Amino acid sequence: MVFHKKFAVILLIIWIVQMTIVTIPARGQEKKIGEYEVKAAFLYNMARFIDWPDKSLDQKSTLTIYILGDAPFGSALDAIQGKTIKGKTIVVKKADSLNILTKGDILFISGSEKERLEQILKGISGLPILTVGDTESFAKNGVVVNFYIEDKKVRFEINIAAAERAGLRISSNLLKLGKIVPP
């Protein structure tokens, strides 16, 4: 078991190094799908290093990722649709209302939802949902993981307090790779 965890951590580190080498266009230029392919891969691999509360995934055969707001991923999430994490098949869905969000396990909140972020987070407060975004200040405002671009590479920041409120435990190995948002 220890060897398996060490091997998984080494693979995660190698994978993240490879993914951060992807060049991202300069600000003001049209974003290429390459950025969102990297973010989709991050979503998949990060979920492997998150522990949901014991019973929240037990009764399910799927791990559902909802996309709320504009869908910047294009077809990039197709690559992870149907793969498995923790024995659960990944299902990606577009959220058409706030009511459906309580049924998901991972929620990507698009920048188009910035004005409603507080309302969205209140609506899922206390539920074991990994919230993810890629908009400035999202992590500071309560989203668990937020992607950002630095030196033309995709990076991520983590709000540990938000994860704790959702009942999620983040592997220390993942925490070492992200930027921790101060409480």
Secondary structure in CASP SS format (residue, H / E / C, confidence):
PFRMAT SS
TARGET T0000
AUTHOR 0000-0000-0000
METHOD secondary structure of the structure
MODEL  1
M C 1.00
V H 1.00
F H 1.00
H H 1.00
K H 1.00
K H 1.00
F H 1.00
A H 1.00
V H 1.00
I H 1.00
L H 1.00
L H 1.00
I H 1.00
I H 1.00
W H 1.00
I H 1.00
V H 1.00
Q H 1.00
M H 1.00
T H 1.00
I C 1.00
V C 1.00
T C 1.00
I C 1.00
P C 1.00
A C 1.00
R C 1.00
G C 1.00
Q C 1.00
E C 1.00
K C 1.00
K C 1.00
I H 1.00
G H 1.00
E H 1.00
Y H 1.00
E H 1.00
V H 1.00
K H 1.00
A H 1.00
A H 1.00
F H 1.00
L H 1.00
Y H 1.00
N H 1.00
M H 1.00
A H 1.00
R C 1.00
F C 1.00
I E 1.00
D E 1.00
W C 1.00
P C 1.00
D C 1.00
K C 1.00
S C 1.00
L C 1.00
D C 1.00
Q C 1.00
K C 1.00
S C 1.00
T E 1.00
L E 1.00
T E 1.00
I E 1.00
Y E 1.00
I E 1.00
L E 1.00
G C 1.00
D C 1.00
A C 1.00
P C 1.00
F C 1.00
G C 1.00
S C 1.00
A H 1.00
L H 1.00
D H 1.00
A H 1.00
I C 1.00
Q C 1.00
G C 1.00
K C 1.00
T E 1.00
I E 1.00
K C 1.00
G C 1.00
K E 1.00
T E 1.00
I E 1.00
V E 1.00
V E 1.00
K E 1.00
K E 1.00
A E 1.00
D C 1.00
S C 1.00
L C 1.00
N H 1.00
I H 1.00
L H 1.00
T H 1.00
K H 1.00
G C 1.00
D C 1.00
I E 1.00
L E 1.00
F E 1.00
I E 1.00
S C 1.00
G H 1.00
S H 1.00
E H 1.00
K H 1.00
E H 1.00
R H 1.00
L H 1.00
E H 1.00
Q H 1.00
I H 1.00
L H 1.00
K H 1.00
G H 1.00
I C 1.00
S C 1.00
G C 1.00
L C 1.00
P C 1.00
I C 1.00
L E 1.00
T E 1.00
V E 1.00
G E 1.00
D C 1.00
T C 1.00
E C 1.00
S C 1.00
F C 1.00
A C 1.00
K C 1.00
N C 1.00
G C 1.00
V C 1.00
V C 1.00
V E 1.00
N E 1.00
F E 1.00
Y E 1.00
I E 1.00
E E 1.00
D C 1.00
K C 1.00
K E 1.00
V E 1.00
R E 1.00
F E 1.00
E E 1.00
I E 1.00
N C 1.00
I H 1.00
A H 1.00
A H 1.00
A H 1.00
E H 1.00
R H 1.00
A C 1.00
G C 1.00
L C 1.00
R E 1.00
I E 1.00
S C 1.00
S H 1.00
N H 1.00
L H 1.00
L H 1.00
K H 1.00
L H 1.00
G C 1.00
K E 1.00
I E 1.00
V C 1.00
P C 1.00
P C 1.00
END
